[in-house]
Amino acid sequence: MTRISVDVNDEWLAAAREVLGTDSKVATINAALREFAVRKQAKELIAALDDTDFEVEGSGEAWGYGGGRDLSRLAEDARQARSA
């Protein structure tokens, strides 16, 4: 961990502290830095996905249960499998 001495705008620090829910100046600054690092990673991931071709035609049939979203039959299927 790097130790630095820096002048920080008190209003911005208080606003960030409120948004982040932190309880100290150090925690607020570290949480804000972490937030920006995560945003950068998310942007990079989104950019990578934007450059990727996806073929989704027929995915509902391939995954079953309505494309992996409709799990309404799952409990009934499990009951039937247990009783068989």
C-alpha positions in Angstrom: 0.0 0.0 0.0 1.3 3.5 -0.9 1.1 6.2 1.7 0.6 9.7 0.3 -0.3 13.2 1.5 -2.8 15.0 -0.7 -5.2 17.9 -0.5 -8.7 16.8 -1.1 -11.8 18.9 -1.7 -13.9 18.5 1.4 -17.3 18.9 -0.3 -16.4 16.2 -2.9 -15.1 13.9 -0.2 -18.3 14.3 1.9 -20.4 13.7 -1.2 -18.4 10.6 -2.1 -18.6 9.4 1.5 -22.4 9.7 1.4 -22.7 7.8 -1.9 -20.2 5.1 -1.0 -21.4 4.7 2.6 -17.9 4.8 4.0 -17.0 5.8 7.5 -13.5 7.4 7.1 -11.6 9.6 4.6 -9.2 6.7 3.9 -12.0 4.3 3.2 -13.8 6.8 1.0 -10.8 7.5 -1.1 -10.0 3.8 -1.4 -13.6 2.9 -2.3 -13.7 5.7 -4.9 -10.5 4.5 -6.5 -11.8 0.9 -6.5 -15.0 2.1 -8.1 -13.1 3.7 -11.0 -10.9 0.7 -11.5 -14.1 -1.5 -11.7 -15.7 0.9 -14.1 -12.6 0.7 -16.4 -12.7 -3.2 -16.3 -16.4 -3.1 -17.1 -15.8 -0.8 -20.1 -13.1 -3.1 -21.3 -15.4 -6.1 -20.9 -18.3 -4.4 -22.7 -15.9 -3.4 -25.6 -14.7 -7.0 -25.9 -18.3 -8.2 -26.0 -19.2 -5.5 -28.6 -16.5 -6.9 -30.8 -17.8 -10.5 -30.5 -20.4 -12.0 -32.9 -23.1 -14.0 -31.1 -25.4 -16.5 -32.8 -28.6 -16.6 -30.7 -31.0 -18.1 -33.2 -32.5 -21.3 -31.8 -30.9 -20.8 -28.4 -34.3 -21.3 -26.7 -34.4 -24.9 -28.0 -30.8 -25.5 -27.3 -31.0 -24.6 -23.7 -34.5 -25.9 -23.0 -36.8 -24.4 -20.5 -37.5 -21.4 -22.7 -33.9 -20.5 -23.4 -32.8 -20.9 -19.8 -35.3 -18.4 -18.5 -38.5 -20.3 -17.9 -37.9 -22.6 -15.0 -41.6 -23.2 -14.3 -41.3 -26.9 -15.1 -38.2 -27.5 -13.1 -39.8 -28.4 -9.8 -42.3 -30.7 -11.5 -39.6 -32.4 -13.5 -37.6 -33.0 -10.3 -40.7 -34.5 -8.5 -41.3 -36.8 -11.4 -37.7 -37.9 -11.5 -37.7 -38.7 -7.8 -40.9 -40.8 -8.0 -39.7 -42.7 -11.1 
